[in-house]
Each structure stands twice: as C-alpha cells, then as structure tokens.
C-alpha cells in the first residue's frame, strides 16, 4: 500500500502532461500581435534630426494603420533649434491623415492639431513625414515638414513625391520602427 501511495503522484503527473495537441501555444510574433489588434502597419519610436547648426528637432511617433486603411495615432515634434530660419523653439502635435508603407519605408500625411507657435505652424496645416527603418543597428533616415514645401501635389500616401522634394536626414539618436 505504501508503494502505491508513492507512485500515485507520478501517475497523476503523467496524466496531466499535455499531449502534442494540447501543448501550450507559443507566444505570437510581433507581427501576429499587430494583425490580431487589427493593425497591418505601424510606425513607432523616437529620434533626433540634427540636420545642421541651427536646425535640430526631435520627434516621437506612434501611428497604426488597420486593414481598411484607417490610420490613428500621434506624432509629437519638438523644434529644438530653428535659429537657421530665425524661429524660436516650438512644439507640435500631429494626427495622421494617411499612411503608406513600402517595405521598410513609411510615408505619412499629418495635420497639426496643436502648436506652441501657431503663427508659423497653424493648427490645421498639413505636413508630411517619411521614414526608412534601417533595421537593428542600422541608420534610420527621414524628414518631417510642411506639405506645401515637400509634397505640394499631395502624393505622400498615393505615390512617392519626387525624391528631390523629400530630403533624407539621418536620425542622430533614437530608433524608428516601421512594420
């Protein structure tokens, strides 16, 4: 009887071991989690553009696009130094109007929703942001600016604007992820 009692826990443990069909599922990949949330693309992260003396800005991006093409999220940008243009530092908040992802590059239409310099950057003004994700350890490049200067024909989400209008500035700090 004593021997039977000692074997009982082993027998119970063997019976509770999952079979191949009952084995716990692996954690979903990031892209599977993105799709499960209804999103097919996203652009997230933060970075600093240190373009030239007197031209430095930082941004934080969190934008998602669902299967129907609807975009949501926000971009927060800080013009740290715009002295090259004779402007004071400012802060801008944007909401996306559209997004197009081609490989590791995202093209995003934005609208200013809040600004600490409404004369230079009025609420309602359209802007564009494009970014190429350089991957782990790679350099990210992109640019953020007013549509009238960088995408006057409004092509950012339907076709790539002329490349001479879209500067490629290096993110000197941070990381932007395009999925």
C-alpha positions in Angstrom: 0.0 0.0 0.0 2.8 2.4 0.9 4.4 1.7 -2.5 1.2 2.5 -4.2 0.9 5.9 -2.4 4.4 6.8 -3.5 3.6 6.0 -7.2 0.3 7.9 -7.2 1.8 11.4 -7.6 3.9 10.1 -10.5 0.9 8.6 -12.2 -1.1 11.8 -11.7 1.7 13.9 -13.1 1.9 11.7 -16.2 -1.8 12.0 -16.8 -1.7 15.8 -16.6 1.2 16.2 -19.1 -0.1 17.8 -22.2 -0.2 15.8 -25.4 1.1 17.2 -28.7 -2.4 18.6 -29.5 -2.8 20.1 -26.0 0.7 21.7 -25.8 0.7 25.3 -24.9 0.8 27.7 -27.9 4.0 29.7 -28.5 3.8 33.4 -27.9 2.6 35.2 -31.0 5.2 37.1 -33.0 5.1 40.9 -33.0 3.6 41.0 -36.5 0.9 38.5 -35.5 0.1 40.6 -32.4 -0.1 43.6 -34.7 -2.5 41.9 -37.0 -4.6 40.4 -34.1 -5.0 44.0 -32.9 -6.5 44.8 -36.3 -3.4 46.7 -37.4 -1.5 45.8 -40.6 1.2 48.6 -40.3 2.7 50.7 -37.6 5.4 53.3 -37.2 6.7 53.7 -33.7 9.7 55.2 -31.9 11.5 58.4 -31.3 14.6 60.1 -32.7 16.5 63.3 -33.2 17.3 65.0 -36.5 20.5 67.1 -36.1 20.5 68.4 -39.6 22.8 71.4 -39.4 23.9 74.1 -37.0 20.6 75.9 -36.2 18.4 73.1 -37.5 17.6 70.4 -34.9 14.4 68.6 -34.0 13.2 65.6 -32.1 10.0 63.5 -32.6 8.0 60.7 -31.0 5.9 58.6 -33.3 3.1 56.2 -32.6 0.9 55.5 -35.7 -1.1 52.4 -36.7 -3.0 51.5 -39.8 -5.8 48.9 -39.9 -6.7 46.6 -42.8 -9.2 49.1 -44.1 -6.5 51.8 -44.4 -7.7 53.8 -41.4 -4.8 55.4 -39.5 -4.7 56.5 -35.9 -2.1 57.7 -33.5 0.0 60.8 -32.9 3.3 62.5 -33.7 4.9 64.9 -31.2 7.7 67.0 -32.5 10.0 69.5 -30.8 11.8 72.1 -32.8 14.9 72.3 -30.6 16.8 74.8 -32.6 15.4 76.6 -35.7 17.7 79.6 -35.5 18.9 79.0 -39.1 15.4 80.0 -40.1 15.1 82.8 -37.5 12.5 80.9 -35.5 12.2 80.2 -31.8 12.0 76.6 -30.4 8.4 75.2 -30.6 6.4 72.1 -30.1 3.9 70.5 -32.5 1.3 67.7 -32.1 0.1 66.0 -35.2 -2.5 63.4 -36.1 -2.1 61.2 -39.2 -4.3 61.6 -42.2 -3.0 58.7 -44.2 -0.1 56.3 -44.3 1.5 54.2 -47.0 4.2 51.6 -46.2 6.5 50.2 -48.8 8.9 47.6 -47.4 10.8 49.3 -44.6 9.7 52.9 -45.6 6.6 54.7 -44.4 5.1 57.8 -46.0 2.7 59.6 -43.7 0.4 62.6 -44.2 -0.1 64.7 -41.0 -2.2 67.6 -39.8 -1.2 69.9 -37.0 -3.6 69.6 -34.0 -1.7 71.7 -31.5 1.2 74.2 -31.8 3.2 76.4 -29.4 3.9 78.7 -32.4 0.5 78.9 -34.2 1.7 81.7 -36.4 4.5 79.6 -38.0 2.7 76.2 -37.6 -1.0 76.9 -37.5 -3.5 74.2 -36.4 -4.9 72.6 -39.5 -1.7 72.9 -41.5 -0.8 69.8 -43.5 2.6 68.2 -43.1 4.4 65.1 -44.3 6.7 62.7 -42.6 8.6 59.9 -44.3 11.0 57.4 -42.6 13.1 54.5 -43.7 13.8 52.0 -40.9 17.5 50.9 -41.1 16.8 47.8 -39.0 18.6 46.7 -35.9 21.8 48.6 -35.6 21.2 50.4 -38.9 20.7 54.1 -39.6 17.2 55.4 -39.8 16.6 58.4 -42.2 13.6 60.5 -43.0 12.2 64.0 -42.9 9.3 66.0 -41.4 8.0 69.2 -42.8 5.1 71.2 -44.3 3.3 69.7 -47.3 3.5 72.9 -49.3 7.3 72.6 -49.3 7.8 68.8 -49.5 4.7 67.4 -51.1 2.8 70.2 -52.9 0.9 67.8 -55.2 -0.3 65.8 -52.2 1.2 62.5 -53.3 2.6 61.3 -49.9 0.0 58.4 -49.5 -0.8 57.6 -53.1 2.5 57.8 -54.9 6.0 58.8 -53.8 6.6 62.5 -54.1 9.6 63.5 -56.2 12.7 62.4 -54.3 14.3 65.9 -54.8 11.5 67.2 -52.6 12.0 64.7 -49.8 15.3 65.2 -48.0 16.9 62.2 -46.3 18.1 63.4 -42.9 19.8 61.0 -40.6 18.4 60.3 -37.2 21.4 61.0 -35.0 19.7 59.5 -31.9 16.8 57.1 -31.3 15.1 54.4 -33.4 12.0 54.4 -35.6 10.4 51.0 -36.4 8.3 50.5 -39.5 6.2 47.4 -39.6 
